Amino acid sequence: MSSSPFINPTQFQCPQTLAEWLKPRLPYDLHSWGTVPGTKNITNLWLELFHGETLITDSIPPTRTLNVAIVNVRNTDGQLLLEEKQEMSDGSVRERMRPLSEKMKPGESIEGAAMRAIREELGFALGSFDGVKIVKETYKTQVEEKVSASYPGLPARYVLHCVEARIDCLPNGEFFTEEGEYEGLSFAEDAVRVIRHYWKWVQSSKDAASGN
């Protein structure tokens, strides 16, 4: 992966200026982003940059770098919660089979990011946060480098911050939650948004990791 400096995202005043900057730097047709099932579009990437969730290098091709909180949620039986799939605003379905994960915000701690992920993606099923415990001593980090599944052709560097959480107030079987991702944000109406998460419990003795 390139060690080039990161681009200042303020130079991209709107998704179109980001698209114009990317076109000569990526071999992949940007028009395919958001049209191929399971992918996101240029507005999604712009929103990530605008909110500090993603950095991008000034290189050919650019590299998308982001910190991701991976929350390995376990119930009282030791089962691991996996997100089976996501239903998107464009009608597509993204297969996942990954633990709860959330892009971290600038300066956010792992505990803060983990609780935000639980609140935003599982809050609909919780009712109360009294039964939520972040197990700080399980924290570990690792780095994954691969081409992004969300933005085909764009290399990505995921800094994964993994921690375990114990939650005793979630449904025992398979369930779903709803999310108003990007609601009320500028340009959000053009983004491919997650509207429903589908969850299931699995027997697992190992923690899982994930990148988006």
N, C-alpha and C positions, 0 to 999 in steps of 0.2 A: 504494500500500500504506500501511496505517496506521503512524503513528509512536508508537502507544500503548506504555506500558511493558509489559514481559514479566510474566506471571503467575509467582509462585513455585510450582514444581511440587510442593512438599511439601504444598500444601493438598489435593492429590488423593491420598487415602490408598489408593485402589483404582480400577480402571477405571470402576466404576459412578459414583463421585463425579465423575470427569471427564466421563462421558456426561451426567450431570445438569447440569453447568455448561455444556456445549456445546449442549444441546437448544434453549434459547431464543435462541441466538446464531447458529445456522446454519439456512438454509432447507432444507437437504437432510436427508432422512430417515436418521438415523444407523444404523438397522437395515439399510440397504442396504450399509453398510461391511462388507466381508468376505463378502458374499453375491454381489455383482456380480463376475464373473470379472475377475481382475487387481487387485482392491482388497484393502486390509487392514482390520482391524477396530479397535474402540476399545481393545482390549488392546494392540495394536501401538503405537498412539499413546501410550498410558500408559507403556509400556516405554521408548519413545524419550525421553519427558519425565523419567522416573525416572532414567535413565542419563545424562542431560545431553546427549543427541544432538540434541534438538530444544528450541526455545523457542517459546512461544505468547503472542501479545499479548492484552491485556485490551481487546478491541474487538469491534465487531459489523460484519461477521463477524471472528473472530479470524484472525490470520495465523501460519502455521507457518514458523519460520525455522530453517535448519540449514546447517551447513558440511559440504560434501561433498568428499572427495578423489577426483579423477578421475585414474586412472592409465592413460596411453596406453602400453600394453605393445607393444613391437615385437620382432620376431625378427631374426636375422642377415640376412635378406633384405629388411628394412625393412617387412614386412607388419604391419598393426595388428590386435591381438586384440580382437574384439567378443564380448560376451555375446549370443548369439542369442535365448535364452529362458531362463526359470526354471520349474522344476517346484515347485509349492507343496504344503504339507502337507494342504491341503483338496482336492487333486486337480486344481486349476486350473493353467493354464499362462499365464505372463506373457510376452508378446512384448517383446523388449528392443532388440536391435541397437544396443547401446551399449558403450562401453569399461568396463573394470573400475572400479567406484566403491564408495565406502564412506562412511557417515556418520561424521564426525569426532567424537572425544570431547573434552570440555573441556580446553583447554591442550595438546592434541596437536599436534605439528609435522607438516608435510606429509610429511616423510621417514618419520616414525613411522607416520602413517596409511597411507601407501602400502605400507610393508612389512607392516603388519597386514592390509591388504586382500589383498595377495598371499598371505600365510600362510593367511588364513581361507578365501579363495575359490579359490585355485589350488594350495595346499599339497599337496592330494591327488595332483596331477599332477606336482609338482616333484621330489619325492624329496630334493633338496638345494637349499639357498639360495646355494650358492657361485657360481652363474651369474647372480645377480640384481644389477643395478646401477640405482640411482635416479639419473637425470641431473638434478642440482639446477638447472643453468643453464637448463633448459627450463621452469621454474616460471612460471606466470602465473595470474591470478585474474580472474573475471568474476562478474556477478550476473544471475540469471534470476528473473523474477517471473511466476508463472502459477498456475492452480488445480492442486492436487496430483492426480496420477493415482492415488495410493494411497488418498487420502481425498477422494472427490468432493465438491465444494462448499466445500472448505477452501482458501483462498488460501495460497500458499506463496512464500517468498523463499529461493532457493538461492544461497548464496555458494560458488562452485565454485573449488576449488584444484586446478589442473591441472598435472601433471608427467609426464614421460616416464620409462619404465623399460625397460631392455634385459634380456631373459631368453633365455638360449640353451639351456635344458634342458626346454622344453615340447614336447609332441607336435607334429609338423608339420601334421597334418590336423585335422579336427574332433574334438573330445573333450568329455567332461563331467567335472565334479567334484561332490562331495557336500559338504554343509555341515550342521552341527548347530546351526543358528541358535537362540539363546535357550535352549539346553539347560541344565537345572538352575536356571533363574531363576524367581523368584516370578511366578505367573500366566502363565508362558510356555506352559503347555499349551493355553491358550485363544487364543493368537496364531496368525495365519496365517504360517507359517514357510517359508523357502526350504529345500528339501531337496536340490535338484540344479540345477547351472548347466550350460548348454550353450554351448560356445565355438567360434568359427571365426576363421580368419585372412582378412583382406581387404587388397587393394591400396589404399593411401590415402596421399596426400601431405599431408593435413590432419589435425590432431588433432581429436578429438571430445569433446563435453561432454554431461553428463547430469544430470537431477534425478529423485528418486524421490517 
